[in-house]
Amino acid sequence: MHVPVLVKEVVRILDPKPNQNFIDATFGFGGHSIEILKKTEPEGKILAIEWDPEVLNLAKKQIMKKYPKYIKRIIFKQANYRQIKKIVKEEKFFNFSGIIFDLGLSSWHLEKSKRGFSFLKEEPLDMRFNPKIKLTAKDIIKSLPKEKLEEFLEFFEEKEAKKIAERISSSKDKIETTKDLVNILRDIKTNKKHPARLVFQALRVLVNDELVNLYKGLKDSLELSSPGARIILITYQGLENKVIKKVIKEEKEKIEIIEKIRPTKEEIKKNPRARSAQLIALEKKNGKMEQN
Ligand SMILES: C[S@@+](CC[C@H](N)C(=O)[O-])C[C@H]1O[C@@H](n2cnc3c(N)ncnc32)[C@H](O)[C@@H]1O
């Protein structure tokens, strides 16, 4: 099952106190939120945003079983965190002390979802976090012109972008499953351990429009936050870091960077998913903008 990354650090930085409220923008199975709820008794609430309806249902069931006393302090919202402004308004959840974004996908997506997130499995090439998203990974492969695919892979710093785009383009009618895609890339020497790793990651980001979600979600989170509120982001790939850097540059009057942390060797040993993780903690400043 999903083991949350950098949990102790998240709790130390958010420093939850009794009755404080927090937003978990990527609730998943609630690994971070449960630790926060332990510190915010008796009344502190979590606004739990999760885009994937299947994950949210499973998470609710799991929490009901393992931590029934916390259920009434969690407000579950099946939604894209890109809509955070609308969600906060709907729930009148304006009084919060921090937000956490634990980006990307959970171990459940790779191991159990059957949606083709893992290049090690034989599954349909779907990769959608939410069934309402129009195009699956397979649809994108079939409809994206070769040049656009190459451009996108270059953006991900794939050194064999041209070769990979050509291969995919010339066999696109035969690609239905993860294995079909892996097989056509098998002999390509890339800058990653497995030639399909970056292609799978890039397709997932494209299908779910992840970079735009992050840009908008973070910008709006800053707007919603009161001075002193903290925003924690856990990233798993370079482009997420680039988006965050861009927002920090644009909003430098409003943000202070509190900490940047990588998981310890011990954590990575216990939880290999932590290997590429980076945590960045921001604090909303008490600047001029807020005083007006
Ligand atoms: C790394 S997991 C979070 C794990 C969680 N912190 C835990 O401990 O269980 C990321 C989660 O964010 C969800 N997600 C991805 N994009 C999202 C978005 N735009 N809005 C809301 N949830 C999203 C995914 O479905 C996934 O469940």
The ligand as an ORCA input file, in Angstrom:
! r2SCAN-3c Opt
* xyz 0 1
  C       1.403     11.140     -4.013
  S      -0.292     10.848     -3.902
  C      -0.711     11.522     -2.330
  C      -0.525     10.582     -1.225
  C      -0.998     11.081      0.130
  N      -0.200     12.196      0.609
  C      -0.972      9.942      1.143
  O      -0.173     10.008      2.077
  O      -1.730      8.994      0.968
  C      -0.987     12.064     -4.956
  C      -2.501     12.020     -5.036
  O      -2.935     13.221     -5.671
  C      -4.018     12.919     -6.524
  N      -4.037     13.991     -7.531
  C      -3.269     14.126     -8.634
  N      -3.556     15.277     -9.274
  C      -4.525     15.884     -8.543
  C      -5.237     17.100     -8.703
  N      -4.989     17.923     -9.726
  N      -6.162     17.422     -7.781
  C      -6.412     16.606     -6.705
  N      -5.785     15.427     -6.526
  C      -4.844     15.076     -7.433
  C      -3.705     11.555     -7.076
  O      -4.888     10.899     -7.497
  C      -3.055     10.884     -5.862
  O      -4.000     10.173     -5.118
*
